[in-house]
Amino acid sequence: MDDAMVGQGSLVVESTVKRSIIGRNVRIGEGCTIEESIILDGTLIGSNCQLHRCIIDRFNIISSGTT
């Protein structure tokens, strides 16, 4: 993680997070790259996702492989 804020209870599994804000109780699967994004509370991000400059609202599910 580089220059990122991660909320309480969040889990980042073998992924890269740069210049982003991750809310509480967020789950990020392995192999993801998240850059310059805001991920709000309770979101689930599947594995191998590439998210750049995204704002994701609360309690969303992002499918594996999303770019």
C-alpha positions as CSV (number, residue, x, y, z in Angstrom):
1,M,0.0,0.0,0.0
2,D,1.3,3.4,-1.0
3,D,-0.2,6.6,0.4
4,A,-3.6,4.9,1.2
5,M,-6.0,5.0,4.1
6,V,-7.8,1.8,5.0
7,G,-10.8,1.7,7.3
8,Q,-11.3,-0.5,10.4
9,G,-12.2,-4.2,9.6
10,S,-11.1,-4.0,6.0
11,L,-9.1,-6.9,4.4
12,V,-6.7,-6.4,1.5
13,V,-5.4,-9.8,0.2
14,E,-2.2,-9.6,-1.9
15,S,-3.3,-6.5,-3.8
16,T,-1.8,-3.1,-4.7
17,V,-3.6,0.0,-3.3
18,K,-2.1,3.4,-4.2
19,R,-3.3,6.9,-3.4
20,S,-6.8,5.6,-2.4
21,I,-9.3,5.7,0.5
22,I,-10.8,2.4,1.5
23,G,-13.8,2.5,3.9
24,R,-14.7,0.2,6.8
25,N,-15.4,-3.6,6.3
26,V,-14.2,-3.6,2.7
27,R,-12.9,-6.9,1.2
28,I,-10.5,-6.7,-1.7
29,G,-9.6,-10.0,-3.3
30,E,-6.1,-11.0,-4.4
31,G,-4.4,-9.7,-7.5
32,C,-6.2,-6.3,-7.6
33,T,-4.8,-2.9,-8.4
34,I,-6.6,0.0,-7.0
35,E,-5.3,3.5,-7.8
36,E,-6.6,7.0,-7.0
37,S,-10.0,5.6,-5.9
38,I,-12.5,5.9,-3.1
39,I,-14.2,2.7,-2.0
40,L,-16.9,3.2,0.6
41,D,-18.0,0.9,3.5
42,G,-19.0,-2.7,3.1
43,T,-17.9,-3.1,-0.5
44,L,-16.7,-6.5,-1.8
45,I,-14.2,-6.4,-4.7
46,G,-13.4,-9.8,-6.3
47,S,-10.0,-10.9,-7.4
48,N,-7.9,-9.6,-10.3
49,C,-9.8,-6.2,-10.6
50,Q,-8.1,-3.1,-12.0
51,L,-9.8,0.1,-10.6
52,H,-8.4,3.5,-11.5
53,R,-10.0,6.8,-10.4
54,C,-13.2,5.1,-9.3
55,I,-15.7,6.1,-6.6
56,I,-17.6,3.1,-5.4
57,D,-20.6,3.6,-3.1
58,R,-21.4,1.6,0.0
59,F,-22.3,-2.1,0.0
60,N,-21.5,-2.8,-3.7
61,I,-20.2,-6.0,-5.1
62,I,-17.5,-5.7,-7.9
63,S,-17.1,-8.9,-9.8
64,S,-13.8,-10.6,-10.3
65,G,-11.8,-9.4,-13.3
66,T,-13.5,-6.0,-13.5
67,T,-11.4,-3.3,-15.2
